[in-house]
Amino acid sequence: MSSRTVLAVVTAAAFALTAAPAHAASDPAPDPSVWTTLSKTYQATSKYGYEAFAPGGGYAGTDICVDDPDEGGMGYHYLNTKNIDSLDPAKPAALLYADGSDFVEGRRLVGVEWVVKDTGQKVPPTLFGQDFQKDPKFPDVFTLHAWIYKPNPKGLFSPWNPDVVCPTG
């Protein structure tokens, strides 16, 4: 098999794994119009389902998996600094990856995150009808997560996902 064929198969597999939106039965249902706006996020980020494509989109990765023993995980962040302060659904500042399961090797895209600097504004920014959150671990920014590729029992826009687990050791 030629290297082009292998690349085409890997690319097709990555797109197939990210094409369907994640949902959670216990997720409090957001306003249905949110899904219309989130479709822009899917269109812009599904091409990064295969982790190796993230740097080509300007996203720089870290080897630090972010988690909290009481809250859950966020996973590995790939940050595009050009998208910090963006409120554009198609331009999240970070892609969130988690280690794959038995049938997926490597890390897979599980969510996205918008990051807005805290400049002392009295009202947090909003997107998708959701207020951005403050986390004491990250006091200089407001963040909004969207778990669009992995269901989150705490909710679509919850900052932490109990089903994202960082490796131990």
C-alpha positions as CSV (number, residue, x, y, z in Angstrom):
1,M,0.0,0.0,0.0
2,S,1.4,3.4,-0.9
3,S,2.0,6.1,1.7
4,R,-0.7,8.2,0.0
5,T,-3.2,5.4,0.3
6,V,-2.3,4.9,4.0
7,L,-2.7,8.7,4.6
8,A,-6.1,8.7,2.9
9,V,-7.3,5.8,5.0
10,V,-6.1,7.3,8.2
11,T,-7.7,10.7,7.3
12,A,-11.0,9.1,6.4
13,A,-11.0,7.1,9.7
14,A,-10.3,10.3,11.7
15,F,-13.1,12.1,10.0
16,A,-15.5,9.2,10.6
17,L,-14.7,9.2,14.3
18,T,-15.5,12.9,14.6
19,A,-18.4,13.3,12.3
20,A,-21.2,12.4,14.6
21,P,-21.9,14.8,17.5
22,A,-21.6,13.6,21.0
23,H,-24.6,13.6,23.3
24,A,-25.3,12.6,26.8
25,A,-28.7,11.3,27.9
26,S,-28.3,13.0,31.3
27,D,-27.1,16.2,29.8
28,P,-29.5,19.1,30.6
29,A,-30.8,19.9,27.1
30,P,-29.5,23.2,25.8
31,D,-31.7,25.4,23.7
32,P,-32.1,23.6,20.3
33,S,-30.7,26.6,18.5
34,V,-27.4,26.0,20.2
35,W,-26.9,23.0,17.9
36,T,-27.3,25.2,14.8
37,T,-24.5,27.4,16.0
38,L,-22.4,24.5,17.2
39,S,-22.5,23.1,13.7
40,K,-20.0,25.9,12.8
41,T,-17.7,24.5,15.5
42,Y,-18.0,21.0,14.1
43,Q,-17.2,22.1,10.6
44,A,-14.1,24.0,11.8
45,T,-12.7,21.4,14.1
46,S,-13.7,17.9,12.9
47,K,-10.6,17.9,10.6
48,Y,-8.5,17.8,13.8
49,G,-10.0,14.5,15.0
50,Y,-6.6,13.0,14.2
51,E,-4.3,14.6,16.7
52,A,-1.4,15.0,14.2
53,F,-3.4,17.5,12.2
54,A,-3.8,20.0,15.0
55,P,-0.4,21.7,14.5
56,G,-1.3,22.3,10.9
57,G,-4.2,24.4,12.1
58,G,-2.0,26.5,14.4
59,Y,-2.7,24.5,17.5
60,A,0.3,23.7,19.7
61,G,0.1,20.8,22.0
62,T,1.2,20.0,25.5
63,D,2.0,16.7,27.1
64,I,0.2,17.7,30.3
65,C,-3.2,16.1,30.9
66,V,-5.4,18.5,33.0
67,D,-7.6,16.8,35.6
68,D,-9.0,17.3,39.0
69,P,-9.5,14.4,41.4
70,D,-12.9,15.7,42.4
71,E,-14.2,17.1,39.1
72,G,-12.9,15.0,36.3
73,G,-10.7,15.8,33.4
74,M,-10.2,18.3,30.6
75,G,-7.5,16.3,28.8
76,Y,-4.6,17.5,26.7
77,H,-4.9,21.0,25.4
78,Y,-3.8,22.1,22.0
79,L,-3.8,25.9,22.0
80,N,-4.0,28.4,19.1
81,T,-3.0,31.7,20.6
82,K,-4.4,33.6,17.6
83,N,-7.9,32.4,18.8
84,I,-7.6,33.7,22.4
85,D,-10.3,36.3,23.0
86,S,-12.4,34.9,20.0
87,L,-16.1,34.6,20.5
88,D,-16.4,33.0,17.0
89,P,-18.0,29.5,17.2
90,A,-15.6,28.4,14.4
91,K,-12.4,29.6,16.3
92,P,-12.0,27.9,19.7
93,A,-8.7,28.7,21.3
94,A,-8.1,25.1,22.3
95,L,-8.8,21.6,21.1
96,L,-9.1,19.0,23.9
97,Y,-7.8,15.5,23.4
98,A,-8.0,12.4,25.6
99,D,-6.3,9.0,25.4
100,G,-8.2,6.7,23.1
101,S,-10.1,3.6,24.1
102,D,-9.6,0.0,23.1
103,F,-10.6,0.7,19.5
104,V,-8.9,4.0,19.1
105,E,-5.1,4.3,19.4
106,G,-3.6,7.5,20.4
107,R,-5.4,10.6,21.6
108,R,-8.8,11.6,20.2
109,L,-10.6,14.9,20.0
110,V,-13.2,15.1,22.8
111,G,-14.0,18.8,23.1
112,V,-13.1,22.4,22.4
113,E,-12.5,25.5,24.6
114,W,-12.8,29.2,24.1
115,V,-10.5,31.4,26.2
116,V,-11.0,35.1,26.9
117,K,-8.6,37.2,29.0
118,D,-10.0,38.6,32.2
119,T,-9.4,42.4,31.7
120,G,-11.6,43.3,34.7
121,Q,-14.9,43.2,32.8
122,K,-17.9,43.2,35.1
123,V,-19.9,40.6,33.1
124,P,-18.4,37.4,31.8
125,P,-18.4,36.9,28.0
126,T,-21.1,34.7,26.6
127,L,-21.4,32.3,23.7
128,F,-24.1,29.8,22.8
129,G,-26.2,31.5,25.5
130,Q,-23.7,30.3,28.1
131,D,-21.6,32.5,30.4
132,F,-17.9,31.8,30.4
133,Q,-16.6,30.4,33.7
134,K,-13.8,31.3,36.0
135,D,-11.7,28.6,37.5
136,P,-9.4,29.4,40.5
137,K,-6.7,27.3,38.8
138,F,-6.7,29.8,35.8
139,P,-7.5,33.2,37.4
140,D,-6.5,35.4,34.4
141,V,-9.0,34.0,31.9
142,F,-12.6,33.1,31.4
143,T,-13.2,29.8,29.6
144,L,-16.1,28.0,28.0
145,H,-15.8,24.3,27.1
146,A,-18.0,22.4,24.7
147,W,-17.9,18.6,24.9
148,I,-19.0,18.0,21.3
149,Y,-17.0,14.9,20.6
150,K,-17.4,13.0,23.9
151,P,-20.5,13.0,26.0
152,N,-20.2,14.7,29.4
153,P,-22.6,13.6,32.1
154,K,-22.2,17.0,33.8
155,G,-23.4,18.8,30.7
156,L,-22.4,19.9,27.3
157,F,-20.7,23.1,28.6
158,S,-19.4,21.9,31.9
159,P,-15.7,22.7,32.4
160,W,-14.8,19.3,33.7
161,N,-15.8,15.9,32.3
162,P,-15.7,12.9,34.7
163,D,-15.4,10.6,31.7
164,V,-12.0,12.1,30.7
165,V,-9.3,10.4,32.7
166,C,-5.7,11.3,32.7
167,P,-3.0,8.6,32.9
168,T,-1.5,8.0,36.3
169,G,2.0,7.4,37.2
